Amino acid sequence: MGLTVCHAWDTAFDALLQKLQKYVPYESSVTDLYAGAGVIGLSLAAARKCRQGLMLSYRSIKCIEINKESKVSFEKTIERLPATVDSNITWHHADASKDPFSWLMGSDVVVIDPPRKGLDSSLIDALKNISSVARKVLSSYERSNNTQEEKRPWILRANEASVHIKSKSPEANIPLVPQTLIYISCGWESFKEDCKSLLSNNVWHLEKAHGFNFFPGTQ
C-alpha cells in the first residue's frame, strides 16, 4: 500500500497558480515583486500554450526579492526547467520599495505577493502615479541585452545580486507600462487598506477577486 500526503496549503497554492495563468496574457512581460525564490514567476515561465500550431510563452519574467538567501533556491529551480522554456528570466536581490519605478517599467503585468503588513507606501505611490510619470520614464528606458546566444533556449548568468536566464527569441524594443496588477494577499486587513488606496485615484479598477483556503479549519 502506498501513502500519499498532501497538505492543504500545497493544493490551494497549485490552484492559485493555475488561476493566475488565466490573467497573465501569453507573450507579456511580467514583474514579480516580493518574489521569494521565484515560485510564481517560474511557474509562469514553465507554462506554455499551443495556439494555431505556435507555442506561446511569456516574453520576460523579472523576480524581485529582498532576501538574498532566496537566490540559491531560485538557481536550483531553474536548473530543473525544461529546455523548451523560452522566456527571458531574471532574479534580482533588491528592495522593491526603493526606486519602485525602475522595477515596474518595462512590464505590462505586475504580480505582487507582499508580507502580511501589505505594500510599502513608496510602492503604492508609484503604482498610483504610474500613468503620470510613464512618458518621462519611457523616454529614457532602455532594455539591456548583453548576453550571447547559446544552443539552449536560456543561459544562466549569475552575480552577487542577480540571476539572468536569456531567451532565444528576439526581445521587443518597445518599452512597456504596467496594465495589469495582480495582488496576492495573506493579510486581509492590509489588503483592504492597500486596495482602497490603489483604487482611490481611478488609475486602477478592481476586475476580479478570488479566495483560496490555505489553512482549512482555522479562522
PyMOL commands that place a pseudoatom at each C-alpha (Angstrom):
pseudoatom trace, name=CA, resn=MET, resi=1, chain=A, elem=C, hetatm=0, pos=[0.000, 0.000, 0.000]
pseudoatom trace, name=CA, resn=GLY, resi=2, chain=A, elem=C, hetatm=0, pos=[1.204, 3.479, -0.826]
pseudoatom trace, name=CA, resn=LEU, resi=3, chain=A, elem=C, hetatm=0, pos=[0.659, 6.555, 1.300]
pseudoatom trace, name=CA, resn=THR, resi=4, chain=A, elem=C, hetatm=0, pos=[0.367, 9.991, -0.262]
pseudoatom trace, name=CA, resn=VAL, resi=5, chain=A, elem=C, hetatm=0, pos=[0.444, 13.035, 1.985]
pseudoatom trace, name=CA, resn=CYS, resi=6, chain=A, elem=C, hetatm=0, pos=[-0.944, 16.236, 0.513]
pseudoatom trace, name=CA, resn=HIS, resi=7, chain=A, elem=C, hetatm=0, pos=[-1.019, 19.443, 2.511]
pseudoatom trace, name=CA, resn=ALA, resi=8, chain=A, elem=C, hetatm=0, pos=[-3.996, 21.737, 2.024]
pseudoatom trace, name=CA, resn=TRP, resi=9, chain=A, elem=C, hetatm=0, pos=[-1.564, 24.645, 1.541]
pseudoatom trace, name=CA, resn=ASP, resi=10, chain=A, elem=C, hetatm=0, pos=[0.071, 22.911, -1.444]
pseudoatom trace, name=CA, resn=THR, resi=11, chain=A, elem=C, hetatm=0, pos=[-3.283, 22.138, -3.052]
pseudoatom trace, name=CA, resn=ALA, resi=12, chain=A, elem=C, hetatm=0, pos=[-4.543, 25.693, -2.589]
pseudoatom trace, name=CA, resn=PHE, resi=13, chain=A, elem=C, hetatm=0, pos=[-1.304, 27.184, -3.909]
pseudoatom trace, name=CA, resn=ASP, resi=14, chain=A, elem=C, hetatm=0, pos=[-1.438, 24.991, -7.019]
pseudoatom trace, name=CA, resn=ALA, resi=15, chain=A, elem=C, hetatm=0, pos=[-4.997, 26.189, -7.598]
pseudoatom trace, name=CA, resn=LEU, resi=16, chain=A, elem=C, hetatm=0, pos=[-3.832, 29.781, -7.198]
pseudoatom trace, name=CA, resn=LEU, resi=17, chain=A, elem=C, hetatm=0, pos=[-1.046, 29.315, -9.757]
pseudoatom trace, name=CA, resn=GLN, resi=18, chain=A, elem=C, hetatm=0, pos=[-3.455, 27.804, -12.275]
pseudoatom trace, name=CA, resn=LYS, resi=19, chain=A, elem=C, hetatm=0, pos=[-5.886, 30.679, -11.779]
pseudoatom trace, name=CA, resn=LEU, resi=20, chain=A, elem=C, hetatm=0, pos=[-3.052, 33.184, -12.078]
pseudoatom trace, name=CA, resn=GLN, resi=21, chain=A, elem=C, hetatm=0, pos=[-2.103, 31.922, -15.527]
pseudoatom trace, name=CA, resn=LYS, resi=22, chain=A, elem=C, hetatm=0, pos=[-5.573, 32.835, -16.816]
pseudoatom trace, name=CA, resn=TYR, resi=23, chain=A, elem=C, hetatm=0, pos=[-4.991, 36.504, -16.023]
pseudoatom trace, name=CA, resn=VAL, resi=24, chain=A, elem=C, hetatm=0, pos=[-1.478, 36.826, -17.436]
pseudoatom trace, name=CA, resn=PRO, resi=25, chain=A, elem=C, hetatm=0, pos=[-1.601, 37.006, -21.246]
pseudoatom trace, name=CA, resn=TYR, resi=26, chain=A, elem=C, hetatm=0, pos=[0.969, 34.978, -23.138]
pseudoatom trace, name=CA, resn=GLU, resi=27, chain=A, elem=C, hetatm=0, pos=[3.800, 36.974, -24.727]
pseudoatom trace, name=CA, resn=SER, resi=28, chain=A, elem=C, hetatm=0, pos=[3.581, 39.564, -21.941]
pseudoatom trace, name=CA, resn=SER, resi=29, chain=A, elem=C, hetatm=0, pos=[6.413, 40.820, -19.733]
pseudoatom trace, name=CA, resn=VAL, resi=30, chain=A, elem=C, hetatm=0, pos=[5.890, 40.110, -16.037]
pseudoatom trace, name=CA, resn=THR, resi=31, chain=A, elem=C, hetatm=0, pos=[7.400, 41.658, -12.915]
pseudoatom trace, name=CA, resn=ASP, resi=32, chain=A, elem=C, hetatm=0, pos=[7.068, 39.534, -9.756]
pseudoatom trace, name=CA, resn=LEU, resi=33, chain=A, elem=C, hetatm=0, pos=[7.588, 41.701, -6.654]
pseudoatom trace, name=CA, resn=TYR, resi=34, chain=A, elem=C, hetatm=0, pos=[8.296, 40.167, -3.227]
pseudoatom trace, name=CA, resn=ALA, resi=35, chain=A, elem=C, hetatm=0, pos=[9.139, 37.102, -5.307]
pseudoatom trace, name=CA, resn=GLY, resi=36, chain=A, elem=C, hetatm=0, pos=[10.976, 34.960, -2.754]
pseudoatom trace, name=CA, resn=ALA, resi=37, chain=A, elem=C, hetatm=0, pos=[12.605, 32.072, -4.616]
pseudoatom trace, name=CA, resn=GLY, resi=38, chain=A, elem=C, hetatm=0, pos=[10.583, 32.936, -7.717]
pseudoatom trace, name=CA, resn=VAL, resi=39, chain=A, elem=C, hetatm=0, pos=[7.944, 30.200, -7.476]
pseudoatom trace, name=CA, resn=ILE, resi=40, chain=A, elem=C, hetatm=0, pos=[5.204, 32.341, -9.011]
pseudoatom trace, name=CA, resn=GLY, resi=41, chain=A, elem=C, hetatm=0, pos=[7.368, 33.805, -11.752]
pseudoatom trace, name=CA, resn=LEU, resi=42, chain=A, elem=C, hetatm=0, pos=[8.944, 30.474, -12.687]
pseudoatom trace, name=CA, resn=SER, resi=43, chain=A, elem=C, hetatm=0, pos=[5.549, 28.754, -12.762]
pseudoatom trace, name=CA, resn=LEU, resi=44, chain=A, elem=C, hetatm=0, pos=[4.527, 31.287, -15.400]
pseudoatom trace, name=CA, resn=ALA, resi=45, chain=A, elem=C, hetatm=0, pos=[7.759, 30.738, -17.329]
pseudoatom trace, name=CA, resn=ALA, resi=46, chain=A, elem=C, hetatm=0, pos=[7.123, 26.984, -17.411]
pseudoatom trace, name=CA, resn=ALA, resi=47, chain=A, elem=C, hetatm=0, pos=[3.545, 27.432, -18.648]
pseudoatom trace, name=CA, resn=ARG, resi=48, chain=A, elem=C, hetatm=0, pos=[3.288, 27.290, -22.432]
pseudoatom trace, name=CA, resn=LYS, resi=49, chain=A, elem=C, hetatm=0, pos=[0.296, 27.051, -24.720]
pseudoatom trace, name=CA, resn=CYS, resi=50, chain=A, elem=C, hetatm=0, pos=[-0.125, 25.889, -28.297]
pseudoatom trace, name=CA, resn=ARG, resi=51, chain=A, elem=C, hetatm=0, pos=[-2.294, 28.153, -30.446]
pseudoatom trace, name=CA, resn=GLN, resi=52, chain=A, elem=C, hetatm=0, pos=[-2.717, 27.561, -34.178]
pseudoatom trace, name=CA, resn=GLY, resi=53, chain=A, elem=C, hetatm=0, pos=[0.444, 25.476, -34.244]
pseudoatom trace, name=CA, resn=LEU, resi=54, chain=A, elem=C, hetatm=0, pos=[2.549, 28.076, -32.413]
pseudoatom trace, name=CA, resn=MET, resi=55, chain=A, elem=C, hetatm=0, pos=[3.954, 27.632, -28.913]
pseudoatom trace, name=CA, resn=LEU, resi=56, chain=A, elem=C, hetatm=0, pos=[3.194, 30.719, -26.847]
pseudoatom trace, name=CA, resn=SER, resi=57, chain=A, elem=C, hetatm=0, pos=[5.197, 31.704, -23.780]
pseudoatom trace, name=CA, resn=TYR, resi=58, chain=A, elem=C, hetatm=0, pos=[5.928, 34.827, -21.744]
pseudoatom trace, name=CA, resn=ARG, resi=59, chain=A, elem=C, hetatm=0, pos=[8.367, 37.358, -23.138]
pseudoatom trace, name=CA, resn=SER, resi=60, chain=A, elem=C, hetatm=0, pos=[10.087, 38.013, -19.827]
pseudoatom trace, name=CA, resn=ILE, resi=61, chain=A, elem=C, hetatm=0, pos=[9.818, 37.222, -16.114]
pseudoatom trace, name=CA, resn=LYS, resi=62, chain=A, elem=C, hetatm=0, pos=[11.514, 39.593, -13.662]
pseudoatom trace, name=CA, resn=CYS, resi=63, chain=A, elem=C, hetatm=0, pos=[11.632, 38.496, -9.998]
pseudoatom trace, name=CA, resn=ILE, resi=64, chain=A, elem=C, hetatm=0, pos=[12.490, 41.000, -7.243]
pseudoatom trace, name=CA, resn=GLU, resi=65, chain=A, elem=C, hetatm=0, pos=[13.265, 39.785, -3.698]
pseudoatom trace, name=CA, resn=ILE, resi=66, chain=A, elem=C, hetatm=0, pos=[14.864, 41.465, -0.673]
pseudoatom trace, name=CA, resn=ASN, resi=67, chain=A, elem=C, hetatm=0, pos=[16.081, 38.214, 0.938]
pseudoatom trace, name=CA, resn=LYS, resi=68, chain=A, elem=C, hetatm=0, pos=[19.381, 37.302, -0.716]
pseudoatom trace, name=CA, resn=GLU, resi=69, chain=A, elem=C, hetatm=0, pos=[19.178, 33.733, 0.621]
pseudoatom trace, name=CA, resn=SER, resi=70, chain=A, elem=C, hetatm=0, pos=[16.348, 33.059, -1.844]
pseudoatom trace, name=CA, resn=LYS, resi=71, chain=A, elem=C, hetatm=0, pos=[18.814, 33.208, -4.717]
pseudoatom trace, name=CA, resn=VAL, resi=72, chain=A, elem=C, hetatm=0, pos=[20.127, 29.678, -4.033]
pseudoatom trace, name=CA, resn=SER, resi=73, chain=A, elem=C, hetatm=0, pos=[16.640, 28.160, -4.242]
pseudoatom trace, name=CA, resn=PHE, resi=74, chain=A, elem=C, hetatm=0, pos=[15.932, 30.135, -7.412]
pseudoatom trace, name=CA, resn=GLU, resi=75, chain=A, elem=C, hetatm=0, pos=[19.086, 28.810, -9.075]
pseudoatom trace, name=CA, resn=LYS, resi=76, chain=A, elem=C, hetatm=0, pos=[18.256, 25.218, -8.123]
pseudoatom trace, name=CA, resn=THR, resi=77, chain=A, elem=C, hetatm=0, pos=[14.761, 25.597, -9.546]
pseudoatom trace, name=CA, resn=ILE, resi=78, chain=A, elem=C, hetatm=0, pos=[15.842, 26.989, -12.902]
pseudoatom trace, name=CA, resn=GLU, resi=79, chain=A, elem=C, hetatm=0, pos=[18.194, 24.037, -13.316]
pseudoatom trace, name=CA, resn=ARG, resi=80, chain=A, elem=C, hetatm=0, pos=[15.071, 21.866, -13.449]
pseudoatom trace, name=CA, resn=LEU, resi=81, chain=A, elem=C, hetatm=0, pos=[13.233, 23.949, -16.023]
pseudoatom trace, name=CA, resn=PRO, resi=82, chain=A, elem=C, hetatm=0, pos=[12.600, 22.096, -19.290]
pseudoatom trace, name=CA, resn=ALA, resi=83, chain=A, elem=C, hetatm=0, pos=[14.723, 23.054, -22.280]
pseudoatom trace, name=CA, resn=THR, resi=84, chain=A, elem=C, hetatm=0, pos=[11.566, 24.270, -24.020]
pseudoatom trace, name=CA, resn=VAL, resi=85, chain=A, elem=C, hetatm=0, pos=[11.278, 27.272, -21.700]
pseudoatom trace, name=CA, resn=ASP, resi=86, chain=A, elem=C, hetatm=0, pos=[11.728, 30.358, -23.853]
pseudoatom trace, name=CA, resn=SER, resi=87, chain=A, elem=C, hetatm=0, pos=[11.421, 33.374, -21.576]
pseudoatom trace, name=CA, resn=ASN, resi=88, chain=A, elem=C, hetatm=0, pos=[13.954, 35.988, -20.565]
pseudoatom trace, name=CA, resn=ILE, resi=89, chain=A, elem=C, hetatm=0, pos=[14.088, 35.347, -16.794]
pseudoatom trace, name=CA, resn=THR, resi=90, chain=A, elem=C, hetatm=0, pos=[15.872, 37.473, -14.205]
pseudoatom trace, name=CA, resn=TRP, resi=91, chain=A, elem=C, hetatm=0, pos=[16.077, 37.392, -10.405]
pseudoatom trace, name=CA, resn=HIS, resi=92, chain=A, elem=C, hetatm=0, pos=[17.262, 40.474, -8.520]
pseudoatom trace, name=CA, resn=HIS, resi=93, chain=A, elem=C, hetatm=0, pos=[18.263, 40.888, -4.896]
pseudoatom trace, name=CA, resn=ALA, resi=94, chain=A, elem=C, hetatm=0, pos=[16.671, 44.258, -4.211]
pseudoatom trace, name=CA, resn=ASP, resi=95, chain=A, elem=C, hetatm=0, pos=[14.153, 46.111, -2.070]
pseudoatom trace, name=CA, resn=ALA, resi=96, chain=A, elem=C, hetatm=0, pos=[11.059, 46.701, -4.209]
pseudoatom trace, name=CA, resn=SER, resi=97, chain=A, elem=C, hetatm=0, pos=[10.149, 49.743, -2.113]
pseudoatom trace, name=CA, resn=LYS, resi=98, chain=A, elem=C, hetatm=0, pos=[13.308, 51.587, -3.181]
pseudoatom trace, name=CA, resn=ASP, resi=99, chain=A, elem=C, hetatm=0, pos=[13.103, 53.195, -6.614]
pseudoatom trace, name=CA, resn=PRO, resi=100, chain=A, elem=C, hetatm=0, pos=[9.989, 51.120, -7.449]
pseudoatom trace, name=CA, resn=PHE, resi=101, chain=A, elem=C, hetatm=0, pos=[9.573, 52.710, -10.886]
pseudoatom trace, name=CA, resn=SER, resi=102, chain=A, elem=C, hetatm=0, pos=[12.778, 51.019, -12.052]
pseudoatom trace, name=CA, resn=TRP, resi=103, chain=A, elem=C, hetatm=0, pos=[11.137, 47.621, -11.415]
pseudoatom trace, name=CA, resn=LEU, resi=104, chain=A, elem=C, hetatm=0, pos=[7.658, 48.491, -12.665]
pseudoatom trace, name=CA, resn=MET, resi=105, chain=A, elem=C, hetatm=0, pos=[8.623, 49.959, -16.014]
pseudoatom trace, name=CA, resn=GLY, resi=106, chain=A, elem=C, hetatm=0, pos=[9.314, 47.512, -18.817]
pseudoatom trace, name=CA, resn=SER, resi=107, chain=A, elem=C, hetatm=0, pos=[6.479, 45.191, -17.770]
pseudoatom trace, name=CA, resn=ASP, resi=108, chain=A, elem=C, hetatm=0, pos=[2.826, 45.097, -18.731]
pseudoatom trace, name=CA, resn=VAL, resi=109, chain=A, elem=C, hetatm=0, pos=[1.836, 42.742, -15.877]
pseudoatom trace, name=CA, resn=VAL, resi=110, chain=A, elem=C, hetatm=0, pos=[2.882, 43.156, -12.231]
pseudoatom trace, name=CA, resn=VAL, resi=111, chain=A, elem=C, hetatm=0, pos=[2.363, 40.386, -9.657]
pseudoatom trace, name=CA, resn=ILE, resi=112, chain=A, elem=C, hetatm=0, pos=[2.738, 41.364, -6.004]
pseudoatom trace, name=CA, resn=ASP, resi=113, chain=A, elem=C, hetatm=0, pos=[2.788, 38.937, -3.074]
pseudoatom trace, name=CA, resn=PRO, resi=114, chain=A, elem=C, hetatm=0, pos=[3.698, 41.128, -0.089]
pseudoatom trace, name=CA, resn=PRO, resi=115, chain=A, elem=C, hetatm=0, pos=[4.109, 40.096, 3.564]
pseudoatom trace, name=CA, resn=ARG, resi=116, chain=A, elem=C, hetatm=0, pos=[1.144, 40.368, 5.926]
pseudoatom trace, name=CA, resn=LYS, resi=117, chain=A, elem=C, hetatm=0, pos=[1.800, 44.051, 6.572]
pseudoatom trace, name=CA, resn=GLY, resi=118, chain=A, elem=C, hetatm=0, pos=[0.959, 44.790, 2.950]
pseudoatom trace, name=CA, resn=LEU, resi=119, chain=A, elem=C, hetatm=0, pos=[2.648, 47.038, 0.416]
pseudoatom trace, name=CA, resn=ASP, resi=120, chain=A, elem=C, hetatm=0, pos=[5.251, 49.639, 1.257]
pseudoatom trace, name=CA, resn=SER, resi=121, chain=A, elem=C, hetatm=0, pos=[3.919, 53.185, 0.901]
pseudoatom trace, name=CA, resn=SER, resi=122, chain=A, elem=C, hetatm=0, pos=[6.507, 54.071, -1.752]
pseudoatom trace, name=CA, resn=LEU, resi=123, chain=A, elem=C, hetatm=0, pos=[5.328, 51.199, -3.954]
pseudoatom trace, name=CA, resn=ILE, resi=124, chain=A, elem=C, hetatm=0, pos=[1.676, 52.182, -3.521]
pseudoatom trace, name=CA, resn=ASP, resi=125, chain=A, elem=C, hetatm=0, pos=[2.536, 55.745, -4.534]
pseudoatom trace, name=CA, resn=ALA, resi=126, chain=A, elem=C, hetatm=0, pos=[4.442, 54.502, -7.579]
pseudoatom trace, name=CA, resn=LEU, resi=127, chain=A, elem=C, hetatm=0, pos=[1.527, 52.328, -8.696]
pseudoatom trace, name=CA, resn=LYS, resi=128, chain=A, elem=C, hetatm=0, pos=[-0.957, 55.168, -8.193]
pseudoatom trace, name=CA, resn=ASN, resi=129, chain=A, elem=C, hetatm=0, pos=[1.178, 57.585, -10.195]
pseudoatom trace, name=CA, resn=ILE, resi=130, chain=A, elem=C, hetatm=0, pos=[2.373, 55.188, -12.871]
pseudoatom trace, name=CA, resn=SER, resi=131, chain=A, elem=C, hetatm=0, pos=[0.480, 56.897, -15.679]
pseudoatom trace, name=CA, resn=SER, resi=132, chain=A, elem=C, hetatm=0, pos=[1.657, 60.424, -14.830]
pseudoatom trace, name=CA, resn=VAL, resi=133, chain=A, elem=C, hetatm=0, pos=[5.349, 59.518, -14.969]
pseudoatom trace, name=CA, resn=ALA, resi=134, chain=A, elem=C, hetatm=0, pos=[5.190, 56.876, -17.690]
pseudoatom trace, name=CA, resn=ARG, resi=135, chain=A, elem=C, hetatm=0, pos=[6.047, 59.231, -20.543]
pseudoatom trace, name=CA, resn=LYS, resi=136, chain=A, elem=C, hetatm=0, pos=[9.146, 60.570, -18.790]
pseudoatom trace, name=CA, resn=VAL, resi=137, chain=A, elem=C, hetatm=0, pos=[10.386, 57.129, -17.774]
pseudoatom trace, name=CA, resn=LEU, resi=138, chain=A, elem=C, hetatm=0, pos=[9.664, 55.573, -21.160]
pseudoatom trace, name=CA, resn=SER, resi=139, chain=A, elem=C, hetatm=0, pos=[11.716, 58.197, -22.956]
pseudoatom trace, name=CA, resn=SER, resi=140, chain=A, elem=C, hetatm=0, pos=[14.833, 57.186, -21.038]
pseudoatom trace, name=CA, resn=TYR, resi=141, chain=A, elem=C, hetatm=0, pos=[14.108, 53.491, -20.718]
pseudoatom trace, name=CA, resn=GLU, resi=142, chain=A, elem=C, hetatm=0, pos=[16.489, 51.127, -22.491]
pseudoatom trace, name=CA, resn=ARG, resi=143, chain=A, elem=C, hetatm=0, pos=[16.466, 47.379, -22.473]
pseudoatom trace, name=CA, resn=SER, resi=144, chain=A, elem=C, hetatm=0, pos=[19.723, 45.654, -21.644]
pseudoatom trace, name=CA, resn=ASN, resi=145, chain=A, elem=C, hetatm=0, pos=[20.688, 42.789, -23.925]
pseudoatom trace, name=CA, resn=ASN, resi=146, chain=A, elem=C, hetatm=0, pos=[24.356, 41.901, -23.460]
pseudoatom trace, name=CA, resn=THR, resi=147, chain=A, elem=C, hetatm=0, pos=[24.165, 38.123, -23.175]
pseudoatom trace, name=CA, resn=GLN, resi=148, chain=A, elem=C, hetatm=0, pos=[25.406, 35.994, -26.067]
pseudoatom trace, name=CA, resn=GLU, resi=149, chain=A, elem=C, hetatm=0, pos=[23.337, 33.253, -27.672]
pseudoatom trace, name=CA, resn=GLU, resi=150, chain=A, elem=C, hetatm=0, pos=[23.813, 29.541, -26.943]
pseudoatom trace, name=CA, resn=LYS, resi=151, chain=A, elem=C, hetatm=0, pos=[22.154, 26.387, -28.229]
pseudoatom trace, name=CA, resn=ARG, resi=152, chain=A, elem=C, hetatm=0, pos=[19.982, 26.038, -25.141]
pseudoatom trace, name=CA, resn=PRO, resi=153, chain=A, elem=C, hetatm=0, pos=[16.907, 28.297, -25.001]
pseudoatom trace, name=CA, resn=TRP, resi=154, chain=A, elem=C, hetatm=0, pos=[18.229, 30.033, -21.917]
pseudoatom trace, name=CA, resn=ILE, resi=155, chain=A, elem=C, hetatm=0, pos=[21.579, 30.886, -20.379]
pseudoatom trace, name=CA, resn=LEU, resi=156, chain=A, elem=C, hetatm=0, pos=[22.395, 31.161, -16.698]
pseudoatom trace, name=CA, resn=ARG, resi=157, chain=A, elem=C, hetatm=0, pos=[24.499, 34.161, -15.810]
pseudoatom trace, name=CA, resn=ALA, resi=158, chain=A, elem=C, hetatm=0, pos=[24.851, 34.907, -12.109]
pseudoatom trace, name=CA, resn=ASN, resi=159, chain=A, elem=C, hetatm=0, pos=[26.475, 37.566, -9.988]
pseudoatom trace, name=CA, resn=GLU, resi=160, chain=A, elem=C, hetatm=0, pos=[26.090, 38.570, -6.377]
pseudoatom trace, name=CA, resn=ALA, resi=161, chain=A, elem=C, hetatm=0, pos=[22.817, 40.444, -6.828]
pseudoatom trace, name=CA, resn=SER, resi=162, chain=A, elem=C, hetatm=0, pos=[21.048, 38.840, -9.771]
pseudoatom trace, name=CA, resn=VAL, resi=163, chain=A, elem=C, hetatm=0, pos=[20.468, 35.809, -11.965]
pseudoatom trace, name=CA, resn=HIS, resi=164, chain=A, elem=C, hetatm=0, pos=[19.718, 36.071, -15.678]
pseudoatom trace, name=CA, resn=ILE, resi=165, chain=A, elem=C, hetatm=0, pos=[18.283, 33.395, -17.970]
pseudoatom trace, name=CA, resn=LYS, resi=166, chain=A, elem=C, hetatm=0, pos=[18.260, 34.631, -21.549]
pseudoatom trace, name=CA, resn=SER, resi=167, chain=A, elem=C, hetatm=0, pos=[15.510, 33.789, -24.031]
pseudoatom trace, name=CA, resn=LYS, resi=168, chain=A, elem=C, hetatm=0, pos=[16.474, 32.579, -27.506]
pseudoatom trace, name=CA, resn=SER, resi=169, chain=A, elem=C, hetatm=0, pos=[13.675, 34.652, -29.025]
pseudoatom trace, name=CA, resn=PRO, resi=170, chain=A, elem=C, hetatm=0, pos=[14.387, 38.251, -30.049]
pseudoatom trace, name=CA, resn=GLU, resi=171, chain=A, elem=C, hetatm=0, pos=[13.336, 40.834, -27.492]
pseudoatom trace, name=CA, resn=ALA, resi=172, chain=A, elem=C, hetatm=0, pos=[10.912, 43.604, -28.322]
pseudoatom trace, name=CA, resn=ASN, resi=173, chain=A, elem=C, hetatm=0, pos=[12.431, 47.074, -28.034]
pseudoatom trace, name=CA, resn=ILE, resi=174, chain=A, elem=C, hetatm=0, pos=[9.141, 48.758, -27.145]
pseudoatom trace, name=CA, resn=PRO, resi=175, chain=A, elem=C, hetatm=0, pos=[9.169, 49.961, -23.511]
pseudoatom trace, name=CA, resn=LEU, resi=176, chain=A, elem=C, hetatm=0, pos=[6.175, 48.778, -21.517]
pseudoatom trace, name=CA, resn=VAL, resi=177, chain=A, elem=C, hetatm=0, pos=[3.977, 50.269, -18.806]
pseudoatom trace, name=CA, resn=PRO, resi=178, chain=A, elem=C, hetatm=0, pos=[2.037, 48.042, -16.358]
pseudoatom trace, name=CA, resn=GLN, resi=179, chain=A, elem=C, hetatm=0, pos=[-1.540, 47.473, -17.495]
pseudoatom trace, name=CA, resn=THR, resi=180, chain=A, elem=C, hetatm=0, pos=[-2.466, 44.594, -15.166]
pseudoatom trace, name=CA, resn=LEU, resi=181, chain=A, elem=C, hetatm=0, pos=[-1.815, 44.329, -11.429]
pseudoatom trace, name=CA, resn=ILE, resi=182, chain=A, elem=C, hetatm=0, pos=[-2.318, 41.005, -9.614]
pseudoatom trace, name=CA, resn=TYR, resi=183, chain=A, elem=C, hetatm=0, pos=[-2.294, 41.272, -5.816]
pseudoatom trace, name=CA, resn=ILE, resi=184, chain=A, elem=C, hetatm=0, pos=[-1.837, 38.018, -3.858]
pseudoatom trace, name=CA, resn=SER, resi=185, chain=A, elem=C, hetatm=0, pos=[-2.578, 38.633, -0.190]
pseudoatom trace, name=CA, resn=CYS, resi=186, chain=A, elem=C, hetatm=0, pos=[-2.221, 36.616, 3.010]
pseudoatom trace, name=CA, resn=GLY, resi=187, chain=A, elem=C, hetatm=0, pos=[-3.310, 39.552, 5.181]
pseudoatom trace, name=CA, resn=TRP, resi=188, chain=A, elem=C, hetatm=0, pos=[-6.956, 40.538, 4.763]
pseudoatom trace, name=CA, resn=GLU, resi=189, chain=A, elem=C, hetatm=0, pos=[-6.827, 43.798, 6.724]
pseudoatom trace, name=CA, resn=SER, resi=190, chain=A, elem=C, hetatm=0, pos=[-3.705, 45.102, 4.971]
pseudoatom trace, name=CA, resn=PHE, resi=191, chain=A, elem=C, hetatm=0, pos=[-5.123, 44.066, 1.599]
pseudoatom trace, name=CA, resn=LYS, resi=192, chain=A, elem=C, hetatm=0, pos=[-8.294, 46.080, 2.190]
pseudoatom trace, name=CA, resn=GLU, resi=193, chain=A, elem=C, hetatm=0, pos=[-6.234, 49.163, 3.015]
pseudoatom trace, name=CA, resn=ASP, resi=194, chain=A, elem=C, hetatm=0, pos=[-3.930, 48.712, 0.018]
pseudoatom trace, name=CA, resn=CYS, resi=195, chain=A, elem=C, hetatm=0, pos=[-6.836, 48.039, -2.331]
pseudoatom trace, name=CA, resn=LYS, resi=196, chain=A, elem=C, hetatm=0, pos=[-8.699, 51.122, -1.130]
pseudoatom trace, name=CA, resn=SER, resi=197, chain=A, elem=C, hetatm=0, pos=[-5.616, 53.259, -1.677]
pseudoatom trace, name=CA, resn=LEU, resi=198, chain=A, elem=C, hetatm=0, pos=[-4.863, 51.850, -5.137]
pseudoatom trace, name=CA, resn=LEU, resi=199, chain=A, elem=C, hetatm=0, pos=[-8.440, 52.448, -6.305]
pseudoatom trace, name=CA, resn=SER, resi=200, chain=A, elem=C, hetatm=0, pos=[-8.697, 55.946, -4.833]
pseudoatom trace, name=CA, resn=ASN, resi=201, chain=A, elem=C, hetatm=0, pos=[-7.481, 57.932, -7.855]
pseudoatom trace, name=CA, resn=ASN, resi=202, chain=A, elem=C, hetatm=0, pos=[-9.084, 55.774, -10.588]
pseudoatom trace, name=CA, resn=VAL, resi=203, chain=A, elem=C, hetatm=0, pos=[-5.770, 54.694, -12.120]
pseudoatom trace, name=CA, resn=TRP, resi=204, chain=A, elem=C, hetatm=0, pos=[-6.635, 51.093, -11.239]
pseudoatom trace, name=CA, resn=HIS, resi=205, chain=A, elem=C, hetatm=0, pos=[-10.015, 49.370, -11.076]
pseudoatom trace, name=CA, resn=LEU, resi=206, chain=A, elem=C, hetatm=0, pos=[-10.914, 46.061, -9.459]
pseudoatom trace, name=CA, resn=GLU, resi=207, chain=A, elem=C, hetatm=0, pos=[-11.771, 43.481, -12.108]
pseudoatom trace, name=CA, resn=LYS, resi=208, chain=A, elem=C, hetatm=0, pos=[-11.794, 40.104, -10.327]
pseudoatom trace, name=CA, resn=ALA, resi=209, chain=A, elem=C, hetatm=0, pos=[-11.318, 38.698, -6.829]
pseudoatom trace, name=CA, resn=HIS, resi=210, chain=A, elem=C, hetatm=0, pos=[-10.779, 35.065, -5.823]
pseudoatom trace, name=CA, resn=GLY, resi=211, chain=A, elem=C, hetatm=0, pos=[-10.417, 33.384, -2.434]
pseudoatom trace, name=CA, resn=PHE, resi=212, chain=A, elem=C, hetatm=0, pos=[-8.262, 30.352, -1.584]
pseudoatom trace, name=CA, resn=ASN, resi=213, chain=A, elem=C, hetatm=0, pos=[-8.447, 28.408, 1.673]
pseudoatom trace, name=CA, resn=PHE, resi=214, chain=A, elem=C, hetatm=0, pos=[-4.804, 27.771, 2.513]
pseudoatom trace, name=CA, resn=PHE, resi=215, chain=A, elem=C, hetatm=0, pos=[-5.464, 26.734, 6.109]
pseudoatom trace, name=CA, resn=PRO, resi=216, chain=A, elem=C, hetatm=0, pos=[-8.817, 24.916, 6.393]
pseudoatom trace, name=CA, resn=GLY, resi=217, chain=A, elem=C, hetatm=0, pos=[-10.170, 24.576, 9.905]
pseudoatom trace, name=CA, resn=THR, resi=218, chain=A, elem=C, hetatm=0, pos=[-8.731, 27.917, 11.029]
pseudoatom trace, name=CA, resn=GLN, resi=219, chain=A, elem=C, hetatm=0, pos=[-10.323, 31.332, 11.360]
for i in range(1, 219): cmd.bond("trace and resi %d" % i, "trace and resi %d" % (i + 1))
show_as sticks, trace
zoom trace
